[in-house]
Amino acid sequence: MAEIILNVDVRDGVGTGGARAARRAGMVPGVLYGGDKAPVAISVNERDFRKSLYTGKLLGHLVTLKYGDETQPVIARDVQFDPVSDRPLHFDLMRVDEKQTIKIDIPVHFINQDQCEAFRQGGSLEVVRHSVEVKVRADHIPEDLIVDLAGHKLGDTIRWTDLKGTKDVEPTITDRDFVIASIKTSSAAISAAADEAHDAEVAAEAAEVEATEQAATDEAAATEDTAEG
């Protein structure tokens, strides 16, 4: 079962007034829906909700809803926050069966950037998808999908098949190996490469001139030796 348990109460008041009353009482209002049943207005203690939320394992994951002695698995689909205080204002829970296959967005996490030579060469990561919608059984939802940047080079394109953690999931996009991110050559890197090429060209020209001058010197010395002889 899920690691997080949400102890909820059923709210009598619905709409804006009921939600405000719940917040004044130190609760976060929410709605439970899905499973071919009517939506139910619920609320949960704000302090407990914050603790669950900040574990990072609430939103988009299978959790257990508890009401009295009854429990059921749910997915936390959405949480709305106050734009100023960042206080949770409302949440949506969806009823599911643990073995039910659902569609859900899974975040993409990039690791080992410090082991990617491309970034030391001035490359930059251009992220196309910060999350991917997948089909997965409710009790097999991964925390994230991993992109290991170690060993990637400038110009590399990172696709779905490059991700780690996809064993139990299937993307909803099935007609192509779609792009997750790419490692672009930045303008700074292009400029540095141009400077390096110019320096190499100048050094080659200087070496050629030096070699020509040395050859001329050697030839003059040889002519002088011949004349003296």
Secondary structure, 3 states (H helix, E strand, C coil): CCCCEEEEEECCCCHHHHHHHHHHCCEEEEEEEECCEEEEEEEEEHHHHHHHHCCCCCECCEEEEEECCEEEEEEEEEEEECCCCCCEEEEEEEECCCCCEEEEEEEEEEECHHHCHHHHCCEEEEECCCEEEEEEEHHHCCCCEEEECCCCCCCCEEEHHHCECCCCEEECCCCCCCEEEEEEECHHHHHHHHHHHHHHHHHHHHHHHHHHHHHHHHHHHHHHHHHHC
